[in-house]
């Protein structure tokens, strides 16, 4: 079987092929195929199954290069190792920035996106680096861009992660900014700063501490409650009852990193146990296989999980 892939841009071919074509050589050896580069085309020949795998991996590597601006031999190895977990999705999430390709990278992430699109309330749990917040913000921004909602509410509980920061100088915005920074980072990846600032000035986008949601009814909005493992049961109930007409809510958290006081039960854990049988609520659980940060993060999460089960970490 022979397949020809036409590359979108010749500017990134050196990075895609790797130093001395090392990325292509690795694919040749691992999949027992032939890859020939001719101008802006890649010609892949070999057994049909292996050719299809190689074409899919090259497509994913090309999109990863477009998204992050670089590729390493470890990225190619990770793609080969995770071939069975690669999501087959042809439609990227449309955001305001034209410089980014945002789409699920694993089957777990694909299920998460499908749950968010299909349900008005979705819970997602998973370890650090699995894209819980990033994909939620992407779906929210996409809905805003398509005018399916009128505003975005991005909220987090202001709970310190095992530290005591003491008095923080500045006005209220300056005090809560460190807690909300991850939401700003995700949003800045999907629209330029000027546009984001304009939306925030017009209250089209609100990035706020969780307590600021009390007493409100949020209609025609996407509400994201991030780091929800650090909510109390009463806080979680308060958040869930903010959902208004034409709105969608996404609640994310990592239940292995709860920073509440000893003996205080996580509102996220309780909510999932209480609501898991209600029709119309989506649930997604991501694992270390869905981690899309540096390849070492998967190994770190796996090692800590193993030691926690063995009782070495409490």
N, C-alpha and C positions, 0 to 999 in steps of 0.2 A: 504494500500500500504506500502511496505517496501523497503527502499533503504540503501545500505551499501556504505559508503565512506571510502576509504583507504587513510589515511594520509601519506604524503611523508616522514615525519620525526617525530620520537617520542620525539625529543629534545624540541620541541616547544609546546607539547600538553598541558602542564600546563598553558602556556600563552593563548593558543587558548581556552581552556575550562574556564579559569578565576579562580580567587581565590575561592576555595570551589565549583568549577563547576558553578559559578554564571552566566557565559555567556550562558551555556547550559540550565540552569534553566529559564533564561529570554526567550530564544527561545521556550522552552516547553510551558511556560505560554502564550506567545504572539500568538503562532501558533497552540496551542492545539495539540501537537504531543508528542511522546515519543522518547527520544534519549538515547541510551545505548552505552557506550564506552567499547570496548573489544580489548585490546592490541592496535594495530595501526589502528583499524577500529571503525567507528561510525555507528551505526545502527539506522535509523530513521523510525518510523512507524506512520501512521495516514492517514488522507484524502489525496488523491493524490495531490491536489493543494497545500496544506500546506506542504506536504513532499518535493515537488519540490521547494517551496519557501525557506524552511529551508536548503536544499542542496545547493541552489544557494548562500544564505547568508553565509553559512559556507565556501564555496569555496572562496568567496570574502574576508572573514575575514582571511582565511589562507594566501591568497596572500598579503593582507594588512600587516599581521604579518611578512611575508617574506620581504616586502619592507621597513617597518619602524622599525621592531624589537620589537614592543610592541603593546598591545591592551588594551583598557579600556571598561568599561561597556557603556560609552557614544558612543563608536564606534559601539557597537552592537545595541544600540537604534537608532543611525543614519542610520544604514543599514536597520533596520526594517521600519523606517519612510520613507526612500527613496526607498523602494522596487520597486515602479513603475518606478523609474528613473534609476535603475541599467542597465547598458549596457550589452547586451548578446553578448559578443565577445570572441571567443575561441583562437584568435591569438594575442600574445603579440608582442610589437615592439622590434625587435632584435637589441641590442646595444652591445658594446664591453664588458661591465661588465657582469659577470655571477651571480653576487650577487643580482641583481635587477630584479624585474618583472615590466615592464613598459607597461601599457595598459590603455585604457579609463576606467574611473570609473563610468561615467554617460552617458546617451543617448546624451546629449549635447556634451560631449567630443568625443564620438564615431563619431558623425556627423562631428565634427571639423577635426578629423584624416582622415575621408573619403574624405572631401573636399581637404585637403592637398595632399592626394595621387592621387586624380582625376584631379587636376588642376595645371597649371604651376604658377599661381598667386592666393594666398588665403589671404583674410583679416579676422582677428578674433578680435572681441571686447568682453570685459567682465570685471567684477570686479576682484579685487585682489584675488588670491588664487584659480582661476579656472583652472590653468594649461596651460594658453595660451603659455607662454614661454617654459615651461618644455616639453610639448608635441611637440612643434615645433622643439626644439633641439633634442628630441628623434627621430623624423622622419628624421631629417637631418643626425644624426649620423648613423641611420639604413641604409640610402641610401649610405653613405660613406663606411660603412662596406660591403655592397653588391656590391660596386664598380660601382654604378649607376651614381655617380658624382665623380669628382676629388678633390673637396675642399669645405670647409664650410666658409661662411662669416657671422659673427654674429656682428650686428651693433646696436648702440643706440645713440640717440641724447644726448649731454652733457648739459642737462638742470637741474638746481637745483630745488628741490622740495620745493619751498616756502622759501628757506633759501639763505643766501649769505655767501658762504664759504670763500670768499676772496682769498688771495694768497696761493697756495698749493706748498709745497717744492718738490724737486726731478725733475727727467727728465720727458719727455712727458708721458712715460708709467705710471710712478707713479702718475702723475696728473689726467690721465683719468681712472685709475684703479677703483676708487670708483664708477664711473658711470657704469662700465662694470662688476662689481662684480657679479650681479645676473646671468649673462651669464656664467661666470666661474663656479659658484656654480652648475648650471644645468649640465654643461659639465663634471665636476668632478664626478658627480653622475653616469656617463655612461661609463667612462673609467678611468684607473688608472692614477695617476699624471705623471708618466714617459712617458706613451704613449701620453698623451695630450701635454706634453712639447715637445716631439719629433715632433709631427704633427705641432705644432706652429713654431718650429725652421725651418721646411721644408716648411712653408707657406701653408700646407694642411688645417690648421685651422687658420683663422684670426678673432680676436676679436677686433674691432676697433670702434672709434667714427664715427658717420654718415658722417661727413665732408670728411673722408678719402676715401669715395666711389666716389667722384666727378671725372669725366673724364675717368672712367674705364668701360670696357665691360666685364661682368663676364660670361664666358662660362663654361658649365659642372660643375655647382656649385649649392649649396643650399644657398640662401641668406635670412637671417632672420633680419628683421627690427623690433626691440623690442621698447616698449614705444613710438610707432609712434604717439600717441596723442600729443606729444610734438614737432612734426615737423611742419614747416611752409608749405604753399602750394608749394612754389618753392623747398624746400627740398624734399618733397614727390615726386614731379615730377622728380627731379634728381635721387632719389632712384629707382623709377619704371622703368626709362629708362636705368638702368644698366643691365637689364635682357638680357642675351645672349643665344646662342644656347645650348640646352640640359640642361638648368638651371631651377630651381624652386625657387620661392620667396614666403616668408610667412611674412605678415605684421601684427603685433599684437599691441594692446593698450587698455587702459581703458579710455573711453571718459568722465568718471565722475571725472577723476583726471588729468586735463590739467593744466600744470605749465607754460604756455606761458604768456607773458605780457597781461594785460587787453586790450581787443579789437582785439587781434590777433587771427585769426581763425585757428583752427587745420587742418593741412594738411590731417590727417587721416579722419576726418569727411567729408572734401570736396572731398577726393578721393572716399570714399564709395558712396556718393551721385552722383558723376560724372560717376562712372564706373559700377554701380549696374546692368545695363542692357546689359553689354558686355558679350557675350558667351565665356566660357572658363576661367572666373574668379570666384573663389569660395568665398563664404561668410559664416561665422559662428558667431553666437552671443551666448555667454555663459551668464548664470545668476547666482544668488545666490545659486540656486539648484546644480550648478556644482562646488561649492567651496569644495576643498579637503584638506584644511588646518585644523587647530584646529576648533572644532565645534562652538566655539564662534565667529569665523570670519563671518560665515553666519549671525548670529544675529546682529553683528556690522554693516555689509553692509546693512542689511535690515532696521535697525534703522536709519542709516544716510540717506538712500534713502527716507524713510518716512518723515523725518524732512525737507529734501530738497524740496520735493513736497509740503510740508505745508508752505514753505517760511521761516522756522526757521534757515536754513543754506544757506548762499549765497557764 
